[in-house]
Amino acid sequence: MAVPIKDGQQTSIVLMLALPRTLDEFIVAAEDEISMEQSEQTFLKQFHLSAIPEDSIYYLIGPRELIEAKPCSVDDRIQWFLSNEYYKEATNCAITHKDDLVETTVAEVGRKMIENLVEKNDFETAASYLSIICGKHKEEWEYYVQLFEKYGQVLKLVPYLPQKQPQLEPECYESVLTSALYCKSELFLKLIILLPSDLYRIGAIIQQTLGRLKSQLSREDRIFIIQALARLFAFERQYDKALALFLQLKDTGIFSFIRQYHLFSSVKNRVVELMEINADLAIRLLLDHETEIADFKTIVPQLSKMPRIQMEYLNQLISRGEGYEYADLLVKLFAENSPERLLPFL
C-alpha cells in the first residue's frame, strides 16, 4: 500500500535489526530512525537492504537516496568524542587503539584534552597524562613545559618530566629549578640532589641562587637554598666554597659530603669546626680516614680546649690499639670529666 506524502511533511524510515528467539518470536537488537529523500508515493518495496559482508559494508537503498553504513573506525569514534567535548574519552580511546589510528595521533588528540584541562585550571590532571601523550617525543615535551611555564604551573611537571629518552633542552630543567628556587625552596634542594647535574647549566643556576640569597628569606628557606648552593659548588668542583657553606650552616651533611668527594685533606685544619657540628660523626670520620686527614698526634692538640671531646677521641683511639702514649692524659680526662669510667679503663 502506498503512503502519500504531502508537501513539507517530514518523514523518516525506521530501520530495525531483529534477532530470532523462536520460530514465532524475535527481539529488537537495534532500532534507528533514518531520514531519506523520498518520492511522492512511498511503498515498502521501494526500500532495499544490501551488503558486502566481507568488507562489513551495508546499504539502505531508497527511491532517491542510497545510504552506506559501515562499522565506526577508531578515528570516527574519536572524532565523535571530540565533537561532543569528551576530551578524556577521546584521549583514552586514542591511547588504547594507538596502532589503529589513521587520521590522527595520540599527540594531536591529547593536545586538545590538555588545552581543555588548562582552560579549567586542572594542571595536575593535565600533567599526569603527559608521559603517555608525549612518549619519547622531545618537541612535545618542550611544548608543554613552555605551556605550563606560561601559566606559572611548571612545578606540576616535576613527577613526570623525563631525564632521558628524551632528554630535553637545559632550559626546560632550568625553568623547573628556577620556579622551585623562588616558590618552594625545599623542593629546590631535593631537585638539586636528585636531578643529574648534566641536565642543566650549573653556572646559570648558581648565579640565580646567589641572587635569590640576596633577597629577604625565612631562616628555613635560607638554609635549604644554601644547602643546595653547596652542592652546586661541588658539581662545579669548587669544593672549598661548598665546605665553607656546610660549615657555616653546621650541617651534619658535611660528613657524607666529605666522604663522597674525598675532601679529607681539605678538613685537616678544621677539626674543631667539625667537632662543633657533631662530635660522634667527626670522631668516626677522623679515625676511619686517619691517613688521609691527619694522624692522632696532629688531632689531639687541636682538641685541647674541648676536654670531653678529646676524652672520647682518645678513648676510641686507644680502644683500637693506637695512641698509648696518651694513656696518662686519658686517665686525667676521665678523672675530671667522667670518673665512673676511670676504673673500668684501668
C-alpha positions, 0 to 999 in steps of 0.5 A: 500500500502506498503512503502519500506524502504531502508537501513539507511533511517530514518523514523518516524510515525506521530501520530495525535489526531483529534477532530470532528467539523462536520460530514465532518470536524475535527481539529488537537488537537495534532500532534507528530512525533514518531520514531519506529523500523520498518520492511522492508515493512511498511503498515498502518495496521501494526500500532495499537492504544490501551488503558486502559482508566481507568488507562489513559494508551495508546499504539502505537503498531508497527511491532517491537516496542510497545510504552506506553504513559501515562499522565506526573506525577508531578515528570516527569514534574519536572524532565523535568524542571530540565533537561532543567535548569528551576530551578524556574519552577521546584521549583514552580511546586514542591511547588504547587503539594507538596502532589503529589510528589513521587520521590522527595521533595520540599527540594531536588528540591529547593536545586538545584534552590538555588545552581543555584541562588548562582552560579549567585550571586542572594542571595536575590532571593535565600533567599526569597524562603527559608521559603517555601523550608525549612518549619519547617525543622531545618537541612535545615535551618542550611544548608543554613545559613552555605551556605550563611555564606560561601559566606559572604551573611548571612545578606540576611537571616535576613527577613526570618530566623525563631525564632521558629518552628524551632528554630535553633542552637545559632550559626546560630543567632550568625553568623547573629549578628556577620556579622551585628556587623562588616558590618552594625552596625545599623542593629546590634542594631535593631537585638539586640532589636528585636531578643529574647535574648534566641536565642543566647549566650549573653556572646559570643556576648558581648565579640565580641562587646567589641572587635569590640569597640576596633577597629577604628569606625565612631562616628555613628557606635560607638554609635549604637554598644554601644547602643546595648552593653547596652542592652546586659548588661541588658539581662545579668542583669548587669544593672549598666554597661548598665546605665553607657553606656546610660549615657555616650552616653546621650541617651534619651533611658535611660528613657524607659530603666529605666522604663522597668527594674525598675532601679529607685533606681539605678538613685537616685544619678544621677539626674543631669546626667539625667537632662543633657540628657533631662530635660522634660523626667527626670522631668516626670520620677522623679515625676511619680516614686517619691517613688521609686527614691527619694522624692522632698526634696532629688531632689531639692538640687541636682538641685541647680546649674541648676536654670531653671531646678529646676524652672520647677521641682518645678513648676510641683511639686507644680502644683500637690499639693506637695512641698509648702514649696518651694513656696518662692524659686519658686517665686525667680526662676521665678523672675530671670529666667522667670518673665512673669510667676511670676504673673500668679503663684501668 
